[in-house]
Every structure is written in C-alpha cells, then in structure tokens.
Amino acid sequence: MWHFHPLELHGAYVIDMPAFGDDRGTFIKTFHKSALLHKGLEFKLRESYFSLSKKDVIRGMHFQLPPHHHSKIVFCPQGAILDVIVDLRKGSPTYGRYHAEELSAANNKAYYIPEGFAHGFKALTDDAITYYLVSSEYSQEHDTGIRHDSIGFDWGVANPVISRRDQSFVTLQEFQTPFNI
C-alpha cells in the first residue's frame, strides 16, 4: 500500500512505496496508477530514465517549460540522495519555496513532483541511482533549469561536482516563470 505524505508545497508528496523482503532480497512497487488516482493525481507515464551519480554530485534544478512540462515520480533504488524541489508556480502560496528529503534504497521513499516545480539532488553516496517516472517526453528545446545555489538552500558540500550546463542556468530571482497554479 502506498502512503502519501503531503508536503508544505501544495500538490507535492513524499510517498512510502510498499516494500516486501525475505531471504532472497526485496521487492518494491514503484508505480501504482490506482493509488495515484485515489489521491486525485492523474499521472500519465510517458518516459522513464535514471542517472548514476558519484558522491557530492549536484544535478539540477531541472524542469521542462510548457507545453512539455511534466510531473515526476522520483526515487533512489541504490545508495542515497538529498532530493530538493522548488515551487515555480505563479500565484502559489509556496512560490519560490523548497523542500528537501533524503531518498534512499534503505527508506523506500519517493517524491511526487507536480508540474511547475524545479527538481535537483545531491548524491550522498557513490553510485547513487536516481530513477524518474515522467509524464511527458523529453523536449530539448523546452528543457531548462535554475541555478541550484539561488534557492536559499544549504547543500552541505564545499566543492560539489556540477555540470557546466547546470552552472549556466539563471537564478530563481531572474527566472520569469510561465507556470501558474
């Protein structure tokens, strides 16, 4: 049974995914359409992918612009990450606010991230896998982000490994959001 924990950021949830273990290992259900619908979340899976990151890598803060914006379900089946989301929706009472949550293979937690949020993470372990279920397909011309260091969050690492692309993003303050609530 999936358990949804609403966050202070309207429409976002932390999900406890059901995990079943025995002497062979663990079985975890990572997607359950009926559970999402029961919560009022219409999620149409269009794409799935994962990243493998070394410790202290920061990826983000990413999103896609309309009309290719998307919601995501994100979890970490190997290692651990500190996952961060930011509300970018104009008119939202939580616009510009972030939430951080540790997602790991040990805690079986996932994020449900609505449309209009930026997403990023810091790898807490070597070989951390971040897995994404996404409601739209990738569109290079709509794929963008904001700088990870512009959201007021302390990432807790002095020398993170960050791509040139992620460093080139505008700040949250410079970003002109097309998202509405």
N, C-alpha and C positions, 0 to 999 in steps of 0.2 A: 504494500500500500504506500503510495506517495503521500508525504506530509508536506504541505505548503506553509511556509512562514513568511507572512507579508513583511516587507521592509518599509522603512520610513519614506522611501522613494516610491511614490504612487505607481502601482502596477507591477513592481518588481518583487520577486520572491526568491527565497532560498528554499530549495527542495531537498528533503531527505529521500534519497532513492532507496527502494527496497533492496536489501542485500541478503542473500542466503548463503551460508557457509557450512561446509562439512569437511571431512578429512581430505577431500580432493582439492579444495580451494573455495572460491567464492563465485557466486552468480549474482549479477546486478542488473536490474531492469532500468535502462537509460531513457526509454521513451514509452509513454502510455497515453495515447490520444484521449481515451475516455476520462482519465484522471484530469487532464488539462481542460477538457470541455466541462467537466463537473465544476471546475474552479472558474469557469467563464472565460477561459483562454483558448481562442481559436488559433491554433498553431498548425500551419501547413508546411511540412518539411519539404524543402526544395534542394538542400545541399548539406553535405556533411564532410568535415575535414578535421585534421588535428595538427598540432605543432609539437615539436620536441625541443625543449629548451634546457640550456645549462643553468646552473645556479647563478643568481643575480642578473639574469637577462630580464629586461623590461620590454614588453611588447604592448604598444598602444599609445594613445587611446583611439581605437578604431571604430568606424561606423560607415554605412553607405547612405548617400543622400537620396531623397525621393527622385524618381518614383521607384527606386530599387532599394529603399530602406527595408530593414528587417528586424524581426525579433530573433532571439537566440536562446538556446539552452546550452549551457557550458558546464563541463565537469572535468575532473582530473583523475583518470584511471590509473596513473602511475606517478609516484612522487607527490609533491605538494606545490601549490601556487598560492600567492596572495592575489586574489582577483578583485578588481576595482571597477565599478560602474559609476557613470555620471549622467544625471538627467539633463538633457539638452532641449527639452520641450518648452517652447514659449508658452506662457500662461500657466505653467505647472507651479504649484506652491513650493515644489522642491527643485526648481530650475537651478542648475549650477552646483547642486549638492552631490556628494559622492557617498558611496557605501563600499566598504572593503570587507572581504570574507575569505577565510582560508578554505580552499577546496583541495581535497587530497584523496588518495587511494584509501587512506585509513578512515576518513569520515563519511565517504559516500554522499557528499553534498553536491548539489548543482545549483546554478543560478538560472532563473527565468528572467531574461532581459527584454523588456518591451521595445518596440520601435521608438526611435528618438533618444536612445541612450548611447553614450560612448563606452567602450569596453577596453580594458587592458589588464595586464597582470605582471607580477614579478615571480620568477621561478625561485622557490625556496630550497629546492633540491636539484642536483644534477639529474639529467634525463627525465625531467618532468614533462608529462604529456598533457596537453590541454586539448580537449575534444569539443567540437562545436556542432550543434544541430541548428540549421539556419533556415528561415522562412522565405528567403529569396536567393536567387543565384547571384554569383559574383559578377559585378559590373565594374571593370577597371576605371571607367570614366566617372563613376559615382562613388568610388572607394576613397575615403579620406580619413582625417582624424584631427585631434587637437593634441597639443604637447602634454605629455604626462606630468610635467613639472609646473603646470599652470592651474592645477585644480585645488591647490591648498593641501594636498595630501603628502605626508612624510613617508616615502617609500622605504626608509630604513636601510639604505645602501649608499655608501660613499661614491663608489665607482661602478655604476650599473653598465651592463652591455646593452646598447641601444642602437638600432639601425639608423643610418643616415636619413632614410625616409621619415621615420618617426620623429627624429630631431628637427625635420624641416616643417612640421605642421605648425599652424598658427596656434596662438594661445586661446584658452577658453574665452578670455576677455575680448579678443579680436574676432572670434568666430561669430558670423551672422547666421543664426540658426534658422533653417527652413521648417523645423519641426514644431507642431502645435499639439496641444493636449485636447 
